Amino acid sequence: PVKIDLHVFPQIAPWHIAILCVGLMLYVFVSEMKDLLYFAVKMFFHSILSIFFKIVEVVGLGNIPNYGPVIFASNHANQFVDGVSIMATISRKISYLVAEKSWNRRIIGDLAWAMGAVPVKRAQDSARRGTGTVRLVRDDSKGDVHKDSAADTSTASTTIKVIGNETKFSDEIKPKDKIRLPNTSAGFKVVRIVSDTSMVLEDDTDVTALPTEPVNFDILGHIDQKVVYAKVLDKLASGGTIGIFPEGGSHDR
């Protein structure tokens, strides 16, 4: 075709054709950059896994549909190997939910963007130290009823009373926020602010023994994840694949 064009249109020089081809190649590369980068990274990690692991056994690979939305909910014993293992062993292109803290980092965040990941803002990433100290007392009466404004329903649950010392609950905390005690990853959801030194928490954690002495505490602000849900639903609606790690990374434990 190039020789025919040059013969039919003698005013066209070979370098004109070369520039056109280079421009088309650049256009294809830019428009398909994410897909090209994804499969290049997939091939790279597949080679890395073959070096560090002699055998990678995949069970139930035939159960993964070729088309339609799919969600992978995986254990997360290792921060990176788990995600890489899934990506390298399945034929589908997977989009992971990643912490916004990692998303905002250079290189890691840029790679996550190119791989089609979805950033998730986590309360623990923006935790701040609360003023004063607190003492928690579990309410033996149980059955504290509070109303969920979003669902407009009333639910009953065991509650915990918080007694503060030199605290500023009214200024620093809002309902639906959480507080976290030292040496624990569990957060207690705030049901009601009574005063600057008193509030009520929802007892929905696995913490059985509460500290008997006043302790410091962190405040985990409530985060509305509507944007994240919308992005996930968009990917699933288009037949995409989502990967999540409910247990969190190894660095969280």
ZADO-1210 file (C-alpha; in nm, 4 decimals, padded with zeros to 6 digits):
<atoms>
<atom x="00.0000" y="00.0000" z="00.0000" code="PRO" pos="1"/>
<atom x="00.2805" y="00.2431" z="00.0723" code="VAL" pos="2"/>
<atom x="00.4364" y="00.1897" z="-00.2718" code="LYS" pos="3"/>
<atom x="00.0990" y="00.2314" z="-00.4390" code="ILE" pos="4"/>
<atom x="00.0375" y="00.5603" z="-00.2555" code="ASP" pos="5"/>
<atom x="00.3814" y="00.6882" z="-00.3500" code="LEU" pos="6"/>
<atom x="00.3262" y="00.5895" z="-00.7133" code="HIS" pos="7"/>
<atom x="-00.0268" y="00.7386" z="-00.7369" code="VAL" pos="8"/>
<atom x="00.0606" y="01.0503" z="-00.5377" code="PHE" pos="9"/>
<atom x="00.4198" y="01.1407" z="-00.6298" code="PRO" pos="10"/>
<atom x="00.3996" y="01.4565" z="-00.4195" code="GLN" pos="11"/>
<atom x="00.3937" y="01.2370" z="-00.1070" code="ILE" pos="12"/>
<atom x="00.7403" y="01.1618" z="00.0295" code="ALA" pos="13"/>
<atom x="00.8270" y="00.8444" z="00.2256" code="PRO" pos="14"/>
<atom x="00.8880" y="01.0473" z="00.5400" code="TRP" pos="15"/>
<atom x="00.5277" y="01.1692" z="00.5218" code="HIS" pos="16"/>
<atom x="00.4099" y="00.8094" z="00.5543" code="ILE" pos="17"/>
<atom x="00.6587" y="00.7492" z="00.8367" code="ALA" pos="18"/>
<atom x="00.5294" y="01.0460" z="01.0362" code="ILE" pos="19"/>
<atom x="00.1686" y="00.9318" z="00.9866" code="LEU" pos="20"/>
<atom x="00.2523" y="00.5809" z="01.1098" code="CYS" pos="21"/>
<atom x="00.4354" y="00.7127" z="01.4157" code="VAL" pos="22"/>
<atom x="00.1401" y="00.9387" z="01.4973" code="GLY" pos="23"/>
<atom x="-00.1048" y="00.6484" z="01.4696" code="LEU" pos="24"/>
<atom x="00.1157" y="00.4347" z="01.6926" code="MET" pos="25"/>
<atom x="00.1297" y="00.7103" z="01.9553" code="LEU" pos="26"/>
<atom x="-00.2478" y="00.7512" z="01.9387" code="TYR" pos="27"/>
<atom x="-00.3040" y="00.3787" z="01.9925" code="VAL" pos="28"/>
<atom x="-00.0536" y="00.3730" z="02.2776" code="PHE" pos="29"/>
<atom x="-00.2117" y="00.6697" z="02.4586" code="VAL" pos="30"/>
<atom x="-00.5712" y="00.5564" z="02.4075" code="SER" pos="31"/>
<atom x="-00.4946" y="00.2003" z="02.5184" code="GLU" pos="32"/>
<atom x="-00.2247" y="00.2893" z="02.7717" code="MET" pos="33"/>
<atom x="-00.4057" y="00.1437" z="03.0737" code="LYS" pos="34"/>
<atom x="-00.4700" y="-00.1909" z="02.9064" code="ASP" pos="35"/>
<atom x="-00.1169" y="-00.2126" z="02.7687" code="LEU" pos="36"/>
<atom x="00.0349" y="-00.1246" z="03.1056" code="LEU" pos="37"/>
<atom x="-00.1948" y="-00.3686" z="03.2876" code="TYR" pos="38"/>
<atom x="-00.0932" y="-00.6670" z="03.0761" code="PHE" pos="39"/>
<atom x="00.2740" y="-00.5638" z="03.0821" code="ALA" pos="40"/>
<atom x="00.2629" y="-00.5530" z="03.4649" code="VAL" pos="41"/>
<atom x="00.0721" y="-00.8822" z="03.4692" code="LYS" pos="42"/>
<atom x="00.3432" y="-01.0520" z="03.2608" code="MET" pos="43"/>
<atom x="00.6131" y="-00.9025" z="03.4833" code="PHE" pos="44"/>
<atom x="00.4534" y="-01.0247" z="03.8070" code="PHE" pos="45"/>
<atom x="00.3819" y="-01.3645" z="03.6531" code="HIS" pos="46"/>
<atom x="00.7557" y="-01.3981" z="03.5883" code="SER" pos="47"/>
<atom x="00.8393" y="-01.2836" z="03.9421" code="ILE" pos="48"/>
<atom x="00.6004" y="-01.5395" z="04.0942" code="LEU" pos="49"/>
<atom x="00.7581" y="-01.8164" z="03.8875" code="SER" pos="50"/>
<atom x="01.0962" y="-01.7221" z="04.0351" code="ILE" pos="51"/>
<atom x="00.9938" y="-01.7139" z="04.4031" code="PHE" pos="52"/>
<atom x="00.7381" y="-01.9956" z="04.3945" code="PHE" pos="53"/>
<atom x="00.8197" y="-02.3284" z="04.2319" code="LYS" pos="54"/>
<atom x="00.4533" y="-02.4245" z="04.1968" code="ILE" pos="55"/>
<atom x="00.1428" y="-02.2063" z="04.2089" code="VAL" pos="56"/>
<atom x="-00.1633" y="-02.4306" z="04.2319" code="GLU" pos="57"/>
<atom x="-00.4926" y="-02.2734" z="04.1281" code="VAL" pos="58"/>
<atom x="-00.8092" y="-02.4543" z="04.2400" code="VAL" pos="59"/>
<atom x="-01.1488" y="-02.3776" z="04.0881" code="GLY" pos="60"/>
<atom x="-01.0225" y="-02.1611" z="03.8034" code="LEU" pos="61"/>
<atom x="-01.2957" y="-02.3032" z="03.5818" code="GLY" pos="62"/>
<atom x="-01.5615" y="-02.1583" z="03.8128" code="ASN" pos="63"/>
<atom x="-01.4730" y="-01.8026" z="03.7111" code="ILE" pos="64"/>
<atom x="-01.7093" y="-01.6842" z="03.4373" code="PRO" pos="65"/>
<atom x="-01.5586" y="-01.5384" z="03.1223" code="ASN" pos="66"/>
<atom x="-01.8157" y="-01.2604" z="03.1063" code="TYR" pos="67"/>
<atom x="-02.0256" y="-01.0600" z="03.3496" code="GLY" pos="68"/>
<atom x="-01.9494" y="-00.8902" z="03.6824" code="PRO" pos="69"/>
<atom x="-01.7296" y="-01.0746" z="03.9341" code="VAL" pos="70"/>
<atom x="-01.6110" y="-00.9856" z="04.2855" code="ILE" pos="71"/>
<atom x="-01.3001" y="-01.1493" z="04.4339" code="PHE" pos="72"/>
<atom x="-01.2954" y="-01.1322" z="04.8157" code="ALA" pos="73"/>
<atom x="-00.9574" y="-01.2678" z="04.9182" code="SER" pos="74"/>
<atom x="-00.7662" y="-01.3308" z="05.2375" code="ASN" pos="75"/>
<atom x="-00.4837" y="-01.0836" z="05.2821" code="HIS" pos="76"/>
<atom x="-00.1943" y="-01.2419" z="05.4684" code="ALA" pos="77"/>
<atom x="00.0599" y="-01.0503" z="05.2613" code="ASN" pos="78"/>
<atom x="00.0287" y="-00.6895" z="05.1508" code="GLN" pos="79"/>
<atom x="00.1308" y="-00.7379" z="04.7859" code="PHE" pos="80"/>
<atom x="00.1668" y="-01.1072" z="04.6988" code="VAL" pos="81"/>
<atom x="-00.2055" y="-01.1805" z="04.7401" code="ASP" pos="82"/>
<atom x="-00.3176" y="-00.9236" z="04.4858" code="GLY" pos="83"/>
<atom x="-00.0364" y="-01.0105" z="04.2464" code="VAL" pos="84"/>
<atom x="-00.1196" y="-01.3828" z="04.2662" code="SER" pos="85"/>
<atom x="-00.4833" y="-01.3262" z="04.1674" code="ILE" pos="86"/>
<atom x="-00.3957" y="-01.0843" z="03.8889" code="MET" pos="87"/>
<atom x="-00.1332" y="-01.3174" z="03.7411" code="ALA" pos="88"/>
<atom x="-00.3466" y="-01.6331" z="03.7451" code="THR" pos="89"/>
<atom x="-00.6847" y="-01.5179" z="03.6114" code="ILE" pos="90"/>
<atom x="-00.7627" y="-01.4174" z="03.2541" code="SER" pos="91"/>
<atom x="-00.9903" y="-01.1278" z="03.3516" code="ARG" pos="92"/>
<atom x="-00.8738" y="-00.7727" z="03.4137" code="LYS" pos="93"/>
<atom x="-00.9264" y="-00.7007" z="03.7818" code="ILE" pos="94"/>
<atom x="-00.9665" y="-00.3644" z="03.9553" code="SER" pos="95"/>
<atom x="-00.8633" y="-00.3605" z="04.3202" code="TYR" pos="96"/>
<atom x="-00.9950" y="-00.1410" z="04.5969" code="LEU" pos="97"/>
<atom x="-00.6882" y="00.0303" z="04.7433" code="VAL" pos="98"/>
<atom x="-00.6444" y="00.2581" z="05.0408" code="ALA" pos="99"/>
<atom x="-00.6544" y="00.6257" z="04.9450" code="GLU" pos="100"/>
<atom x="-00.3379" y="00.6702" z="05.1523" code="LYS" pos="101"/>
<atom x="-00.1524" y="00.4459" z="04.9056" code="SER" pos="102"/>
<atom x="-00.3356" y="00.6029" z="04.6101" code="TRP" pos="103"/>
<atom x="-00.1926" y="00.9461" z="04.6993" code="ASN" pos="104"/>
<atom x="00.1669" y="00.8204" z="04.7003" code="ARG" pos="105"/>
<atom x="00.3812" y="00.8744" z="04.3938" code="ARG" pos="106"/>
<atom x="00.4675" y="00.5680" z="04.1872" code="ILE" pos="107"/>
<atom x="00.2350" y="00.3377" z="04.3863" code="ILE" pos="108"/>
<atom x="-00.0598" y="00.5704" z="04.3298" code="GLY" pos="109"/>
<atom x="00.0305" y="00.6296" z="03.9649" code="ASP" pos="110"/>
<atom x="00.0536" y="00.2553" z="03.9072" code="LEU" pos="111"/>
<atom x="-00.2778" y="00.1973" z="04.0874" code="ALA" pos="112"/>
<atom x="-00.4441" y="00.4603" z="03.8651" code="TRP" pos="113"/>
<atom x="-00.3055" y="00.3010" z="03.5516" code="ALA" pos="114"/>
<atom x="-00.4217" y="-00.0432" z="03.6694" code="MET" pos="115"/>
<atom x="-00.7797" y="00.0812" z="03.7116" code="GLY" pos="116"/>
<atom x="-00.7888" y="00.0597" z="04.0915" code="ALA" pos="117"/>
<atom x="-01.0580" y="00.2281" z="04.3009" code="VAL" pos="118"/>
<atom x="-00.9348" y="00.4431" z="04.5956" code="PRO" pos="119"/>
<atom x="-01.1061" y="00.3968" z="04.9316" code="VAL" pos="120"/>
<atom x="-01.0735" y="00.6500" z="05.2113" code="LYS" pos="121"/>
<atom x="-01.0216" y="00.4765" z="05.5457" code="ARG" pos="122"/>
<atom x="-01.1031" y="00.6322" z="05.8803" code="ALA" pos="123"/>
<atom x="-00.7852" y="00.5007" z="06.0415" code="GLN" pos="124"/>
<atom x="-00.5711" y="00.6861" z="05.7875" code="ASP" pos="125"/>
<atom x="-00.6988" y="01.0219" z="05.9142" code="SER" pos="126"/>
<atom x="-00.7196" y="00.9337" z="06.2840" code="ALA" pos="127"/>
<atom x="-00.6383" y="01.2117" z="06.5292" code="ARG" pos="128"/>
<atom x="-00.5660" y="01.2126" z="06.9011" code="ARG" pos="129"/>
<atom x="-00.8574" y="01.3243" z="07.1187" code="GLY" pos="130"/>
<atom x="-00.8191" y="01.5763" z="07.4002" code="THR" pos="131"/>
<atom x="-00.7971" y="01.4360" z="07.7537" code="GLY" pos="132"/>
<atom x="-00.8487" y="01.0780" z="07.8679" code="THR" pos="133"/>
<atom x="-01.1529" y="00.8514" z="07.8836" code="VAL" pos="134"/>
<atom x="-01.2878" y="00.5668" z="08.0906" code="ARG" pos="135"/>
<atom x="-01.5389" y="00.3240" z="07.9433" code="LEU" pos="136"/>
<atom x="-01.8164" y="00.1532" z="08.1364" code="VAL" pos="137"/>
<atom x="-02.0349" y="-00.1097" z="07.9726" code="ARG" pos="138"/>
<atom x="-02.4076" y="-00.0484" z="08.0245" code="ASP" pos="139"/>
<atom x="-02.5566" y="-00.3623" z="08.1804" code="ASP" pos="140"/>
<atom x="-02.9112" y="-00.2506" z="08.1108" code="SER" pos="141"/>
<atom x="-02.8677" y="-00.3177" z="07.7343" code="LYS" pos="142"/>
<atom x="-03.1315" y="-00.2371" z="07.4828" code="GLY" pos="143"/>
<atom x="-03.0373" y="00.1255" z="07.4259" code="ASP" pos="144"/>
<atom x="-03.2538" y="00.2286" z="07.1338" code="VAL" pos="145"/>
<atom x="-03.1243" y="00.4738" z="06.8778" code="HIS" pos="146"/>
<atom x="-03.2525" y="00.5760" z="06.5396" code="LYS" pos="147"/>
<atom x="-03.0563" y="00.5322" z="06.2200" code="ASP" pos="148"/>
<atom x="-03.1357" y="00.8476" z="06.0246" code="SER" pos="149"/>
<atom x="-03.0190" y="00.6986" z="05.6940" code="ALA" pos="150"/>
<atom x="-03.2424" y="00.3933" z="05.7126" code="ALA" pos="151"/>
<atom x="-03.5066" y="00.5623" z="05.9311" code="ASP" pos="152"/>
<atom x="-03.5243" y="00.2559" z="06.1524" code="THR" pos="153"/>
<atom x="-03.4727" y="00.2030" z="06.5251" code="SER" pos="154"/>
<atom x="-03.2318" y="-00.0626" z="06.6469" code="THR" pos="155"/>
<atom x="-03.1481" y="-00.1938" z="06.9912" code="ALA" pos="156"/>
<atom x="-02.7938" y="-00.2759" z="07.1036" code="SER" pos="157"/>
<atom x="-02.5706" y="-00.2859" z="07.4073" code="THR" pos="158"/>
<atom x="-02.4104" y="00.0489" z="07.4805" code="THR" pos="159"/>
<atom x="-02.0986" y="00.1773" z="07.6512" code="ILE" pos="160"/>
<atom x="-02.0873" y="00.4938" z="07.8570" code="LYS" pos="161"/>
<atom x="-01.7787" y="00.7101" z="07.8179" code="VAL" pos="162"/>
<atom x="-01.6630" y="00.9249" z="08.1076" code="ILE" pos="163"/>
<atom x="-01.4089" y="01.1854" z="07.9995" code="GLY" pos="164"/>
<atom x="-01.1479" y="01.3779" z="08.1891" code="ASN" pos="165"/>
<atom x="-01.0626" y="01.7214" z="08.0438" code="GLU" pos="166"/>
<atom x="-01.2222" y="01.6110" z="07.7164" code="THR" pos="167"/>
<atom x="-01.4012" y="01.8141" z="07.4481" code="LYS" pos="168"/>
<atom x="-01.6526" y="01.5698" z="07.3049" code="PHE" pos="169"/>
<atom x="-01.8945" y="01.8382" z="07.1857" code="SER" pos="170"/>
<atom x="-01.6297" y="02.0147" z="06.9753" code="ASP" pos="171"/>
<atom x="-01.4220" y="01.7215" z="06.8525" code="GLU" pos="172"/>
<atom x="-01.6679" y="01.4357" z="06.7959" code="ILE" pos="173"/>
<atom x="-01.9936" y="01.3877" z="06.6087" code="LYS" pos="174"/>
<atom x="-02.2420" y="01.0983" z="06.6065" code="PRO" pos="175"/>
<atom x="-02.1315" y="00.8131" z="06.3729" code="LYS" pos="176"/>
<atom x="-01.7661" y="00.8946" z="06.4408" code="ASP" pos="177"/>
<atom x="-01.5637" y="00.6264" z="06.6165" code="LYS" pos="178"/>
<atom x="-01.3103" y="00.6293" z="06.8958" code="ILE" pos="179"/>
<atom x="-01.0192" y="00.3880" z="06.9160" code="ARG" pos="180"/>
<atom x="-00.8413" y="00.2857" z="07.2332" code="LEU" pos="181"/>
<atom x="-00.4650" y="00.2227" z="07.2615" code="PRO" pos="182"/>
<atom x="-00.3265" y="-00.1123" z="07.1437" code="ASN" pos="183"/>
<atom x="-00.6409" y="-00.2054" z="06.9544" code="THR" pos="184"/>
<atom x="-00.7657" y="-00.1676" z="06.5984" code="SER" pos="185"/>
<atom x="-01.1339" y="-00.1830" z="06.6963" code="ALA" pos="186"/>
<atom x="-01.3388" y="00.1343" z="06.6826" code="GLY" pos="187"/>
<atom x="-01.6442" y="00.2104" z="06.8961" code="PHE" pos="188"/>
<atom x="-01.9194" y="00.3946" z="06.7088" code="LYS" pos="189"/>
<atom x="-02.0498" y="00.7095" z="06.8763" code="VAL" pos="190"/>
<atom x="-02.4277" y="00.6995" z="06.9275" code="VAL" pos="191"/>
<atom x="-02.4871" y="01.0180" z="07.1252" code="ARG" pos="192"/>
<atom x="-02.2902" y="01.3115" z="07.2657" code="ILE" pos="193"/>
<atom x="-02.4216" y="01.4004" z="07.6114" code="VAL" pos="194"/>
<atom x="-02.1702" y="01.6679" z="07.7092" code="SER" pos="195"/>
<atom x="-01.8026" y="01.7562" z="07.6791" code="ASP" pos="196"/>
<atom x="-01.7206" y="01.4793" z="07.9286" code="THR" pos="197"/>
<atom x="-01.9883" y="01.2211" z="07.8559" code="SER" pos="198"/>
<atom x="-02.1095" y="01.0259" z="07.5530" code="MET" pos="199"/>
<atom x="-02.2615" y="00.6911" z="07.4574" code="VAL" pos="200"/>
<atom x="-02.1015" y="00.4328" z="07.2301" code="LEU" pos="201"/>
<atom x="-02.2437" y="00.1359" z="07.0449" code="GLU" pos="202"/>
<atom x="-02.0997" y="-00.1910" z="07.1786" code="ASP" pos="203"/>
<atom x="-02.0609" y="-00.3710" z="06.8464" code="ASP" pos="204"/>
<atom x="-01.6969" y="-00.4820" z="06.8698" code="THR" pos="205"/>
<atom x="-01.5263" y="-00.7987" z="06.9891" code="ASP" pos="206"/>
<atom x="-01.3550" y="-00.6163" z="07.2758" code="VAL" pos="207"/>
<atom x="-01.4643" y="-00.7919" z="07.5951" code="THR" pos="208"/>
<atom x="-01.2385" y="-00.6301" z="07.8561" code="ALA" pos="209"/>
<atom x="-01.2582" y="-00.2525" z="07.8764" code="LEU" pos="210"/>
<atom x="-00.9754" y="-00.0534" z="08.0397" code="PRO" pos="211"/>
<atom x="-01.0454" y="00.0215" z="08.4041" code="THR" pos="212"/>
<atom x="-00.8097" y="00.3202" z="08.4188" code="GLU" pos="213"/>
<atom x="-00.8346" y="00.6433" z="08.2133" code="PRO" pos="214"/>
<atom x="-00.6625" y="00.6060" z="07.8752" code="VAL" pos="215"/>
<atom x="-00.5890" y="00.8180" z="07.5703" code="ASN" pos="216"/>
<atom x="-00.8048" y="00.7727" z="07.2624" code="PHE" pos="217"/>
<atom x="-00.8052" y="00.8396" z="06.8894" code="ASP" pos="218"/>
<atom x="-01.0953" y="00.9848" z="06.6914" code="ILE" pos="219"/>
<atom x="-01.1900" y="00.8181" z="06.3616" code="LEU" pos="220"/>
<atom x="-01.4128" y="01.0493" z="06.1610" code="GLY" pos="221"/>
<atom x="-01.7183" y="00.9082" z="05.9847" code="HIS" pos="222"/>
<atom x="-01.6614" y="00.8627" z="05.6111" code="ILE" pos="223"/>
<atom x="-01.9340" y="00.8585" z="05.3479" code="ASP" pos="224"/>
<atom x="-01.8362" y="00.5976" z="05.0863" code="GLN" pos="225"/>
<atom x="-02.1103" y="00.6794" z="04.8336" code="LYS" pos="226"/>
<atom x="-01.8548" y="00.7781" z="04.5698" code="VAL" pos="227"/>
<atom x="-01.6684" y="00.4499" z="04.6135" code="VAL" pos="228"/>
<atom x="-01.9905" y="00.2494" z="04.5898" code="TYR" pos="229"/>
<atom x="-02.0847" y="00.4344" z="04.2714" code="ALA" pos="230"/>
<atom x="-01.7478" y="00.3605" z="04.1077" code="LYS" pos="231"/>
<atom x="-01.7676" y="-00.0062" z="04.2045" code="VAL" pos="232"/>
<atom x="-02.1218" y="-00.0362" z="04.0715" code="LEU" pos="233"/>
<atom x="-02.0163" y="00.1283" z="03.7439" code="ASP" pos="234"/>
<atom x="-01.7406" y="-00.1272" z="03.6948" code="LYS" pos="235"/>
<atom x="-01.9675" y="-00.4187" z="03.7807" code="LEU" pos="236"/>
<atom x="-02.2479" y="-00.2865" z="03.5601" code="ALA" pos="237"/>
<atom x="-02.0079" y="-00.2876" z="03.2641" code="SER" pos="238"/>
<atom x="-01.9143" y="-00.6504" z="03.3365" code="GLY" pos="239"/>
<atom x="-01.5932" y="-00.5682" z="03.5187" code="GLY" pos="240"/>
<atom x="-01.4070" y="-00.7481" z="03.7953" code="THR" pos="241"/>
<atom x="-01.3515" y="-00.6078" z="04.1455" code="ILE" pos="242"/>
<atom x="-01.0979" y="-00.7341" z="04.4005" code="GLY" pos="243"/>
<atom x="-01.1280" y="-00.6584" z="04.7724" code="ILE" pos="244"/>
<atom x="-00.9408" y="-00.7685" z="05.0834" code="PHE" pos="245"/>
<atom x="-01.1852" y="-00.7591" z="05.3779" code="PRO" pos="246"/>
<atom x="-00.9241" y="-00.8543" z="05.6381" code="GLU" pos="247"/>
<atom x="-00.6950" y="-00.5611" z="05.5622" code="GLY" pos="248"/>
<atom x="-00.3230" y="-00.5693" z="05.4953" code="GLY" pos="249"/>
<atom x="-00.0553" y="-00.7359" z="05.7036" code="SER" pos="250"/>
<atom x="00.0645" y="-00.3889" z="05.8094" code="HIS" pos="251"/>
<atom x="-00.2674" y="-00.3311" z="05.9908" code="ASP" pos="252"/>
<atom x="-00.2096" y="-00.6150" z="06.2372" code="ARG" pos="253"/>
</atoms>
